[in-house]
Amino acid sequence: MKNIRFYLEKAQKEKFAIGQFNFSDFTQVKAIVASAQNLKSPVILGTSEGESKFFGLEEAVAIRNVLRKKTGLPIFLNLDHGKSFEYVKQAIDAGYDMVHFDGSKLPLEENIKITKEVVKYAKWRGVTVEGEVGRIGTDSSKLYSDKFEIKEEDLTKPEEALRFLNETKANLLAVSIGNFHGIEISGVDPNLRLDVLKAIKDKIGNAFLVLHGGSGTPEDDMKEAIKMGIVKININTELRLAFSGNLRRFLDSNPQEIAPYNFLADAERVVEKVVGLKIKMFGSENKA
């Protein structure tokens, strides 16, 4: 199987994005992979620190291995928003394909310093590294009841992005261009700052760029961002909403049901549908 860099380069050349879909239980993983298999799409399975601590780092790697062998799909596993070198190292040692060190809330110099350590450790183990510059706000475990304001100072500055990539040699860069984790209560987030994305891309050239907080982002903005150079888009909140919402409705309507394989199977189908819509939107169908 070709490595993740092959597919990132393919995405950049052919103007599509690979979806990263986060999970915290096996039902969600099955749904994500089933959708990718049906649509013949490469896919990245993501676990945040919280998700990976709940599911287990080694367990996530084992599941990836089983499903990769069973389907023949290019399935990759990424640690999402690792907050320390120590935890990122654990994910690398466990066998993750990719790791994301999120030092965006640190001073730039400290962010660069730790990311360099991650890159050095990952390089000789063949692991891809994603860094982050600019602050992508909010907490993905919640929705927001009022309008979320994007702060200008939190947006990625093109010159800082260039310096970060030059000094760290990170393989991918997550940027802040008006995106945020979670979804506004209206269900539609504010428009992306495509002007900021263009300025970043003009400064850094062909570096791989990542969009976090893809849930709720207007479809036209997402497609334009892909045309402009985004090669990876992370989706989590929409999957959580589909999964938890379906479980609530099913159990409310079937109060006597106690067999998990009945109510989880229904939630799995809903998640699979959401993933399929995103894969088609990102243009990665038939790219495996």
N, C-alpha and C positions, 0 to 999 in steps of 0.2 A: 504493500500500500504506500502511495506517495505521502510525503509529510505535509504538515500544515502550511509550510512556506510555499509549496507548490500551489496549493489552493488559494492562498492569499495573492500570489502573483497572477494566477488565473483570474481571480476576481477583479484585480486592478486592471488587467488587460482587457477583459470582456465586460467591464462595467456592471458587476453585480456585487452583492454583499453576502457574506456567510452569516447565518444567524447563530447567535449563542443563546441558548435557552436554558434557564436555570431550573434546578430541581432540588427537592429535599426528600423525595420518596420514590420508590421504584415504579409506582403507577405513573408518575409524571415522566420518568425516563422512558418507559414503554411507549407512552403517547408521542413523545418527541421523536423517538427513533422510528416508530411506525410511520409517522408523517413524512420523515426524511426518506424512508425506504419507498413509500408510495410515489414520491415525487422525484426520486433519484437525485437527492441533494446532499452535498457535504453538510455536516452539522457539527456544531460545538456544544457539548454539554457543559454547563457552568455550575459551580458551587461557590457561594460566598463563604467566608469564614464560618458564619453561623450555620449555613446549610451543610458544609462539610463536617463540622463538628457534630452535627446531629446524625448525618448519614454515615460518616466515617471516610477518611481519605483513602485508605486501602480498599475499603468496600466499593467506593466509587470507581477506583481503577479496575477492580475485578469485574464490575458490571460492564464498564466500557469494553474490556477485553472480550467478555462473553458476547456482547451484542455486535461488536466489530467482526468477530469470527462468524457469528450466525448469519449476519446480513451481508457481509462483504463491503459494507459502506465505509467511506472515510469519516469515521466518528472520532472526534478529538475531545479531550477533557481539559478544562481550564479552571484554575483557582481564580475566582473573581474577588477583587478588592481585598487582597491580602494586605494586612496593615503592619506587618513586621517581617524583617528578614528571617527570623526564626520560624515563623509559621509558613512562609513561602518555601523555605528550605524543606520543611516537613512534606509539603505537597510534591516538591521535586523528587525527594527521596522515595515517596510512595509510588511515583510513576506517572504523574500528571504530564500531559503533552505540553501544556502552556501554564504560565503563571502571570498574574497581574499584581504588581506591587503598586498600591495606591498611597503615594506620598503627597497627594495634592494638598493636604492640609498642613504640611510641613513647609518651612522656608525652602525656597528653591534649591539652595545649596545642600540642605540636608536631604531633600528628595533625590537630588542627583547622586549624592554620596551613597545612599542605601541602594538605589536602583543599580548603580555600578556594581555593588557587591552581589546583588541578585543576578545580574547579567554574567558576571565572572563565574559564579557557582553553577548557573544553568548551562552555560555554553558547552562545557565539556561533557554534559549529560544529554545534549541534544534537545534541550527544552527551550521553547520560545518564550520571550519575555515581553509583556505589555507594561508600559509606564503610563503615567497620567500627569498632565499639567493643566492648571485651571481647576476651579472647584465646581463639581457637579453636585448641586445641592439636594437636600432632603433625604428622608429615610424611606427606603423602599418597602418597609413593612406596613406602611400606612397610606391611606388616601388623604386628600386635602380638601377641606370644606370650603376654602375660599381661594381667590386667585393667587397664584404663586408668582412673585416678582423676581425676575432675573436681575442680579446685580452686575453692573458693567465691570466692576473690578474682579469678579469671579470668572469672567470669560478668559479663555486661553489667549495669551499674548504671543503673536507669531515669533517674535525674537526670542522669547523664553522657550518656546517649543523647539526652535532650531538649536539653541544652546543645549537643551536637555538631550536631544537626540545625538548631537555631535559628541557630547561628553559621556553619555551612558552607553551608547550603541544599542539601546533597546530596539526590539524588532517591530513593535507597534506602539502607537501613542493614542491614548484616550483623550479626547478634547472636550472642552466646555464651550458650546456654541448655542446656549439657550436651552439645552436639554436638561432634564432633572429626573431623579428617581421618583417613582410613584406616578399617579395620574390626578389631574385636577378633578374636582367633583363633577364638573360638566362632562367629563369623559374625553375631552379634547384639550391637549396642551397648547401653550402658545407656539407661534411659529419659530422655527429654528433661525438663528442668525447666520444665514448663508453667506452674508458679507464677511463675517468673521472667518468662516470656513475657507472662503476663497483667499483671504489674506494669509491664513496659515498655510494653505496649500502652495500659494505662490512663494512663500518663504522656504518651505522645507522640501519641495519637489516631490519625489516618488515614495516617500516614507508611507508606511501603512497606517491609516487613521481609523479609529474606532469611535462609534457612537454608543454611549451608554444611555440608559433611560429611554429606550425606544418605545416603550409602552405609551400609547396615547398620542404620540407624535403625528401630526398631520401627514397623510400618505404622500401628498405631492411634495412636501418638504423632504420626506425620507427618500423618495426617488431622485430628487434633485441632488441631495447630499451624496447619494451613491454615484451619480454621474460625475460629481466633483471630486471623488476620491475616497469616500468612506468604503472600507472593504469588510467591516465586521460590525454587526449591530446586535446589542444585547437586549433581550426581552425577558422580563421576570414578572412584573406586576400583573400584566394581562393574563399570564398563566395562573398565577395565584388566585386572581379573581374568578377565572373560569372554574378552577378546581374547587375552591372553597364555596363559591356560590352554588355550584351544582350539588355539592354534598349537602348544603343546608336545605335546598329545595327538595332534594330526593328524600332526605330523612324526615323533613317536616310532612311530606306527603305520604310517607310510608313508615309510620312510627313503630310498627311491629318488626321492621326489617333489622336483622342483626348480623347478616352474613356480609363481611367486608367485600367478598368477591362480587357481590351484586351492586352495592352502592359505589364501590371504587371503579368498577368497570364503566359505569355511566359517566363518572367524572373523567375517566381516561378518554372517552370518546370526545368530550367537549374540549379538552386540552389538545388532543390531536387535531381537531378542526382549527383551533386558533393558530397552532404552529404551521399548519398547511397554508393558511391565509398569509402568514408572514413570509414563508418561503417563496410563495408566488410573488409577493410584493417586492421582495429583495432581489428577485431575478435569478435565484440559485437552482431553480428546477432544472433537472437534466444536466447538472454540472458535475455530478459525482464521477 
